[in-house]
Amino acid sequence: MIVVMEKEASREQVEHMVRRIETLGLKAHVIVGTERTVIAAIGEKRSQMKESLASGAGVAEVVPILAPYKVASREVKKEPTQIVAGSLTVGAGVIGVIAGPCSVETEEQILSTARAVKAAGATALRGGAFKPRTSPYSFQGLKEEGLKLLAMAREETGLAIVTEVVATADVPLVAKYADVLQIGARNMQNYRLLEAVGKTDRAVLLKRGPSATMEELLLAAEYILNEGNPNVMLCERGIRTFEAHTRFTLPLASVPYLHHKTHLPVVVDPSHGTGHTYLVPDMAAASIAAGADGIILEVHPHPEQALSDGYQSLTCPQFEETMDKCRRVAEALGKKL
C-alpha cells in the first residue's frame, strides 16, 4: 500500500505514520517527491490495515500498489529518480557516462585509460577487479590490488569508480573502494548478494541477466530497495536470442518500457550488448536517442592486448569520437551529457 501524505504534512506526522506502519508488522519506505511525501507500506495485506492507516493525521489517502515490485514502481514515485555517486550523476535529464576497461590489468593501463576517458567527457571509471569468467582458466582479475589501482585512478582524475562485486563476502571490501557496486548479469538473481548490497550506502548498477524478463529485473531491484538502499540503476546489456551476428541482442525498447514502469534510472551497455567494437558507437548514440539515463562502455588503450573483452573495447580515440556523436544526440533531446 501507499500512504500518500498531505502537502502540508509535518515531519512529525510522517514519522508517526512510519511508526504506525511498523507497528502493524509492515516495512515502511519513505519517498520524498517534489509534490508530496509518500510512504510505501510493504508486507502482508490485511483487510483492516487500509482503514487503520487512512485515519492517521496528515494522511491524504491510502492506495494499493498493483505492481509486484513495490518500491521500484511508478505507482509509488511518479517523478524519475536521480542518483549521484561522486562525479557520476544519472537520471532526471542528466546522462552519465561510465567508461573504462573490462579488467584492471596494470597501473599504467588503468591510469592512462582514466585520464583519456575523463578528457573525453566520461563521468565515471569502470574496471573489473573481480572477474567472473565462464572458464576457470581465464583471467580472474587482480582482486584487492585492482581495487587499489582504481582508487589511485580516482584520486588522480576525480572519476567515480564503478566495479563489480561477485560474492556476498566481498561486499564490505569492494564498498571500501568503489562508489558504485555493479551486480553482473550472472548475479542478477543472486538474492543474498542483492540483499547484501542493499544494506550498504553505495549506489548499485544492476545488470539484466541474459534470459531475464523485465519483471524479473525489477523484482531483483526490489530486493536491493527493500533493504533500504534507494540508489539503484538498472542496466540493459542485451539478452540471448536465436541471432548470432552479435554477442547478445540489445533490445533498446526496454529503455522507454522501464521508464514507463519504474522511476529508477536506466543505463545501457552497448559493449556487451553487441560484442563488436564497430557497432558500439552507433548503439551508444541509439541508446541515448531511446532515452537512456546513462551508458557504460568498455575502453582500453590497446584492445588487442586486453586480457578480457578486447574485441568489444573502444580505443581512446574511438571513445572520444563516440562521445562527440552521443553529445549531439543528447543536445537534440535537451539533455545534459
N, C-alpha and C positions, 0 to 999 in steps of 0.2 A: 504494500500500500504506500501511497504518497500522502504525507501530511503537508498540505500547502498552507504556509503561514500568511497572514495578512501583511500588506506592505508596511504597515506601521508597527508590526510585532517587535517587541523589545528583545534584547539578547537574553534577558531573564526568562521570558516566555518561551523562547526557543530551547533554552537549557532545561526548562521544566518539562517540555514535551519530549525531549530526549530521555530524561529520567523516567517519564511515564511509559514511553515505548519499551525501554529496557525492563521496567517492572513487569510488563506483560510478556516477557520472555522473547522479545524481538530484538534484532540488532538495528541500531539507528545510524544512518549515514546522513550527515548534514551537508547540503549542497547549496551554496550561496550563489544566486544568479544575479543578473543585472536588474531584474524587476523585483524579485522577492526570493525569500529563502524557502526551500522545501526540505523535508526530512523523509528519506526513504526508510520505511519500516519493513525489514526483511525477516522472514521466518514463517512458521506455520500459521495458516489462516484460521481464524476463529470468527464465528458469525457476530459475536458481540463486540469485537475489537474496533470495528469501524465507528460504531456509535460512541464507544468509550473515548476514542481519540478525538472525534469531531467536537466534543463538548469542551475541549481544552481552551484556555484563554489564548487569544491571538491566532487561533486556527481559522482559516478561511474555508477549507474543505478537505475532505479525505477521499481519495480516489484509488481504485485498484490499479496495479501495474499488470498489464496484459502480457507483455513480452516475457519469455522465460528467463532472459537476462534482465536483471532489475536495475542495478546502479548504472550500467552502461547504456541504458535505454534513453532515447529522446523523450520518452514519457516523463522521465524524472528531471531531465535538464534539456531545455529547448535550445539554448544557445550553444555554439561549439566551445569545447574546452581548449584552452591554450596551455601548453606545457613549456616551462622554462627550466633548463638544466645547464647551468653555467652559460657558455656562449651560445648554446643551442636554444632557439625558440621555434616551436612548431604549433601551427593551428591558428584559427581565428584570423585568417588573412595573411599570416606570415608563413613562408615556406622555408623549412630548414633543409640544409644540405649536409649530409653526413658522407664523408669520403675518406678512403684510405685503403691499405692493403688487406687482403683476406687474412693473412697471418703476419704477426710481428716476427721478423727474422733476425735483424741486426739493428744496432743503434743507428748506424748510418742510413739504413733503409727507412726506418720509421721517422727519423728526424727530417730527412730530405723530403719525404712524402708530405709530412705535416707542413713544412714550410711552403711547398708548392701548392697544396690544396688551399691553404689559408690565403695565399696571394691571389688565387683564382676566385675566391669568394665562398669557400666552404665554411660552415659554421660549427662543425664538429668533426672529430677524427675517429674513424673506425679502425679496428685492428684486433685480430684474434690472438689471445694469449693461450686460451684453452680451445683446442680444435677437435670437435667430434667428427671423426672421419669414417667413411664406410669401410675402409680397410684398416686393420690394426697395424699394418706396416707403413702407413702413410704418416707424414709429419704431424705430430700431435700438438705442436705449439710449445712455446718457451715457458708457459705457466707463470709463476710469480715473477720471474725475470722479465718476461714480456710485459707484465703489468707495470713493472718499474720503468721500463723503457717508454711505455705510453704516458706515464706520469711525468717523465722527463720531457716528452714532447709537449704536453700540456703546459708545463712550466715555461717553456721557451716561446710557444706560439699563443697560448691562451685558449686553445681549442678544447672544448668539452670532449671527454673520452666516452666512446660507445664500444663496449666489448661484451662478448658472450659469456654467460655463466652456464655451466653444463651439469652441475651437481649441487644438491642442497647443501652439502657440507662446504662447498666453495663459496657460498653466497657472502659470508662476512669478509672473506679475503678479497673477493672481486669488488665488493661495495666499498672497501677501503680505498681503492684506487680509481674506480670508474664513476662517471657522472650519470651514465645510463647503462642499465643492465639489459643485455639482449637475451631474449629467450629464442633459441633457434627453432627452425621448423620441426626438427626431430623431437623437440621437447615441448611442443605446444600443448600437449595433453599430459605432461608430467605434472600432475596436480600438486604433489608435495613441493616440487620446485616452484610452482606458481604461488603457492601459499607462502613459501619462504621469501620470495622477492616482494610479496605483498606486505610483509612485515617490516621492510626496510623503508628508508626515506629517499631512496633513489628512484628516478624515473625508469620506466620499463618499456623496452621496444619488443613487442610480442609478434613474432613472425607466424604467418599462417602455415600450417602443415600442408604438404603436397597433395593430400587427399581429404583435407578438412573442408566442411561446409562453412558457410558464413555464420550459421547459428553456433556451430562448434567453436569457431574462432571467438565469437562474442561471449560465449559461456566460459571459455578459457580466460578471457579478460576479466570476467566476473569473479573468478577465483582470486585474482590479484586485488581487485577493487574491494571485495568482501573482507579482505584482511586489513583494510584501512588505507591502502595506497591509491590515491586518486590519479596519479600521473602515469597513465598507460597510453602508449601509442600503438596502434595496430599497423602491421606491415604486410602488404601483399607482395609475395615474392614468387608467385607462379605455382601452378598445380600440374599434376601428371594427367596427360590425356593420351589419345592414340597418336598424336603428332610427334614426329621425330626431328623436324627441321630446327627446333630449338631445344635447349636443355629442359625447360618447362614451358608451359603455356601461360602467358602473362595476361590475365583477364582484367583489363582496366575498367570494365563495367562495375567491378567490385568497389571502386572508389566512390562514385555517386551513390551506389546502393548502401554502402556503410554510412555515408553521411546522412542518408535518409533514416537509418535505423539507430544510429548512436551519435552522441556528442563527442566521442573520442576522436582525436586526430588520426589521419590515415597516411602512412608513408608507403612508398613503392620502391621495390628493389629491382631495377631493370637488369642488373648484372646477373643475378641468379635466375631472374625470370626469362632471360634469353640464352645466356651461356655463350654468347659470341660478342666480342668486342665491337665489331662493326654495327651491331644492332643497338647497342646501349645508348648512344647519343639521341637517336630518334625516339626511342622508347622512354627515355628520361623526359624529353620535351613533351611527348604524348601524355605521360603521367601527370605533368603539371597542367596540361590542357584539360585533362579529365577531372581536375580538381584536387589532386594530391596535396597534402599539407607538408610533405617532405619527400625527399628522395635519398636513397642510400646507395652509393656507388663504390665499386672496387677500383682503386687506383694504385699503380705500382710503378716505381721509376724504371724498372727493367722487367716487364711482364714475362719475357722469355726465360728469365732466371728465377721466377717466383716459385716458391715451394708448394704453393697451392693456388688454384684458380687463375693462373696466368692467362689462360685462353679467353677469359671474360673480363680481364682488367684493362682499364684505360691507362695509357701513358699520361704523364703530367701535362704535356701539350694537348693531348686529346681531351683531357678533363677541362682544360681552360676553354677549348672550343665548345665543349658540351655546355659549360656554364653560360657562355655567350648566347647560345641557342635557347637555353632554358630561361634565361633572363628576359629575352624578348617575348617569350610566351607569357611569362608571369606579368610583365608590364601590360601586355594586351588585355589581361584579365583583371588588371587593377590590384595585383597582389605584390607583396614585397618579397624579393628573393635575396 
